[in-house]
């Protein structure tokens, strides 16, 4: 089974919400609020340079992002399995 590509925008959104940061705070000096919002929703792409600048706002680098994304994905997977098993028992 092929590994799903990392959805960087969704990951950055999760970090931003976890830190209770606004779009304005994270985008400041890097990109526009509208572009960051569209990126978080998967509606646009950003250059690697912009993504790296955004990651530094969270004291993250690419390796930490990959580890965090895998953890996030694993938790979502187990939540889906739990829901599916509950649905099967009804």
C-alpha positions as CSV (number, residue, x, y, z in Angstrom):
1,X,0.0,0.0,0.0
2,X,1.4,3.4,-1.0
3,X,1.9,5.9,1.8
4,X,-0.5,8.9,1.6
5,X,1.4,12.1,0.8
6,X,1.9,14.5,3.7
7,X,-0.7,17.2,3.8
8,X,1.5,19.9,5.0
9,X,-1.2,22.6,5.1
10,X,-3.4,20.4,7.3
11,X,-0.5,19.7,9.6
12,X,0.4,23.4,9.9
13,X,-3.3,24.1,10.7
14,X,-3.2,21.5,13.4
15,X,0.0,23.1,14.9
16,X,-1.5,26.6,14.6
17,X,-4.7,25.6,16.4
18,X,-2.8,23.6,19.1
19,X,-0.7,26.8,19.8
20,X,-3.9,29.0,19.6
21,X,-2.2,31.2,17.0
22,X,-4.2,33.2,14.5
23,X,-3.7,33.0,10.7
24,X,-2.4,36.6,11.0
25,X,0.2,35.7,13.5
26,X,1.6,32.8,11.5
27,X,1.4,34.5,8.1
28,X,3.0,37.8,9.2
29,X,6.0,38.6,7.0
30,X,5.8,35.3,5.2
31,X,2.7,35.1,3.1
32,X,-0.8,36.6,3.1
33,X,-3.5,35.4,5.5
34,X,-5.7,34.4,2.5
35,X,-2.9,32.3,1.0
36,X,-2.2,30.6,4.3
37,X,-5.8,29.8,4.8
38,X,-6.1,28.3,1.3
39,X,-2.9,26.3,1.9
40,X,-4.3,24.9,5.2
41,X,-7.4,23.8,3.3
42,X,-5.4,22.2,0.5
43,X,-6.7,24.6,-2.1
44,X,-3.2,26.0,-3.1
45,X,0.4,25.1,-2.9
46,X,3.3,27.1,-1.4
47,X,7.0,27.0,-2.3
48,X,9.3,24.9,-0.2
49,X,11.0,28.1,1.0
50,X,7.7,29.5,2.3
51,X,6.8,26.2,4.0
52,X,10.2,26.1,5.8
53,X,9.6,29.7,7.0
54,X,6.2,28.7,8.3
55,X,7.7,25.6,10.0
56,X,10.2,27.8,11.9
57,X,7.3,29.8,13.4
58,X,6.4,26.5,15.2
59,X,10.1,25.6,16.0
60,X,9.6,22.7,13.6
61,X,11.7,21.4,10.8
62,X,10.9,18.9,8.0
63,X,11.9,15.8,10.1
64,X,9.8,16.9,13.1
65,X,6.9,17.6,10.7
66,X,7.1,14.1,9.3
67,X,7.2,12.6,12.7
68,X,4.3,14.7,13.9
69,X,2.3,14.0,10.8
70,X,2.7,10.2,11.1
71,X,1.5,10.5,14.7
72,X,-1.5,12.6,13.7
73,X,-2.2,10.1,10.9
74,X,-1.9,7.1,13.2
75,X,-4.3,8.6,15.8
76,X,-6.8,9.4,13.0
77,X,-6.4,5.8,11.7
78,X,-7.2,4.3,15.1
79,X,-10.1,6.7,15.6
80,X,-11.5,5.5,12.3
81,X,-11.0,1.8,13.3
82,X,-12.7,2.4,16.6
83,X,-15.7,4.0,14.9
84,X,-15.9,1.2,12.3
85,X,-15.8,-1.4,15.0
86,X,-18.6,0.3,16.9
87,X,-20.7,0.6,13.7
88,X,-20.2,-3.2,13.1
89,X,-21.6,-4.0,16.5
90,X,-24.9,-2.2,15.9
